Amino acid sequence: MSSTPVVRPSYAAVLQLPYARRTFAAALLGRLSYGIVPLSVMLAVTRATGSYAVAGTVMALFGGTSVFLSPARAALIDRHGPCRALVPMAAAYCALLGLLTALVWRPGSASPLIVGAVTAAAGACTPPLGPTMRAVWGRLAPDRALLQRAYSLDGVAEELLFVSGPLVVGVLVGLAPPTAGIVFGTCLMAAGTAGFVRSPAVRGMRPAGRATGERRDEAPRGTLRAILRPVVGATGVGLALGAVDLIVVAFAGQRHYGDDAVAWTLAALSAGSAVGGLLNGAVPWRTPARVRLPLLVAGLGTALLCAALAPDLVTLALTLATAGLFVAPALTTAYLCADDTTPPESRVRAGAWVNTGVNAGITAGAAGAGLLVSGVSLALCFAATGAAALLTAPAVAERARRSPRGVAGSVGA
C-alpha cells in the first residue's frame, strides 16, 4: 500500500493518509486497555485476597509475562500476519481476563495460586497493538518526514492514554467494584482489536512466511543484533523514568506534600514529553536518527542531573517538564532507528524489542531507586539517575559510529 505524495508533512496529513484515521482510532481504543487493566487488576486482587503482597506478586507476574514475551508475540505477527495472529491473542487475553474477573469477584473467594497463574497467562497473551500499529504506519507513510510525524503522533497519543487510563479507573471504582475496570478494559481490547484487524491497511499486510534452513534459525538473532542500539537507548530512557517516579514520591514525602502534589509533578513530566513529541515530529530533521538518539538520551540525563539541585517541588516540576521534552523524541527516534535497521517483514518484532527495552528499564529503574532512596540523599538519587542515562548515551553513540555500514547492509539483506 502506498501513500499519496505529501510536500509539507503535517499531523493533519498523517491523519489524511488512506485508512489512517480508522486504523489509528481502533488501535488507540484497544491500547487504552493497557492503562486500565493493570490498575484494575491490582485493586481487585487486593480486595479479593486482602494481601498487598499477593497483589504485588500477581502484578509482577502479569507485567513480566506481558513485557518479556512481547517480542515472541510480535514474531508471530511478523510470520503469520496481524489478522491471523492478533485475533487468537485477543480472544485468549479477553477470555483469561474474564476468568480472572470471576475468580476475584467476591472477597475471600480467590486462591492466590490460581489467580497468579491466570493473570500470568493473560499477560502472556497481551496483543501487541502498539508495535503492530507502528508497522502499519511504516506501510501507510513510506515518506520519511511523514513517518516521523506519524510516530510522534503515535507516541504522544500513547502517553495520554497511560495518563488517562488510571483516571478512568478512578471514576469506575467510585461507582462499581474494581472488577468493573477489568471488564471495561477487556471490552476495549476486544472492540479495538476487532476494528483494527478489519481495517484494509491491516488486512493488506502480508505475513513474512516461514523461512527455511539457516536463515530461519538466525532471523531472531539477526534482528536483535541489528536493533541493539535503539533497544539500549530505549532502555536508558526507561531506566530514568522508572527511577524518577519513586524518587518524586520520596521527595514529596520528605517535605510533607500531599499525594496530589506527586500527581501534578509527574504530570509535568508527561506534559513535557507530549510537547517534546509534537515538536520533534514538526521539525524537518536533516541529522540522521542514529545520530540524534544519543543526543536526546544525553539531554534527558543532563536535565535529571539538574533535578538534583531542585530546592522545592515547583522547581522540581519545572525541571522534570524540561526533562520530559527529551522523552518522547528519544523513544520516537529509537523506533525510527529500529525501522532503519530491519527489513519490513521484521518490523513488528523490532518495535516490540524497543518497547521491551523501555519497560525493562522502567522495572530496573524502580528497583534501583528503591534501594537508593533508603540509603542516600534524594539529590544523589536524581544525580545517579541522570548519570545512568548519560552513560547510556555514549554506548549508543559508539555503536552508531563504529557500525553504520554494517547496519546499512542489514537493511538490504
Order of alpha helices (4+ residues) and beta strands (2+ residues): alpha-alpha-alpha-alpha-alpha-alpha-alpha-alpha-alpha-alpha-alpha-alpha-alpha-alpha-alpha-alpha-alpha-alpha-alpha
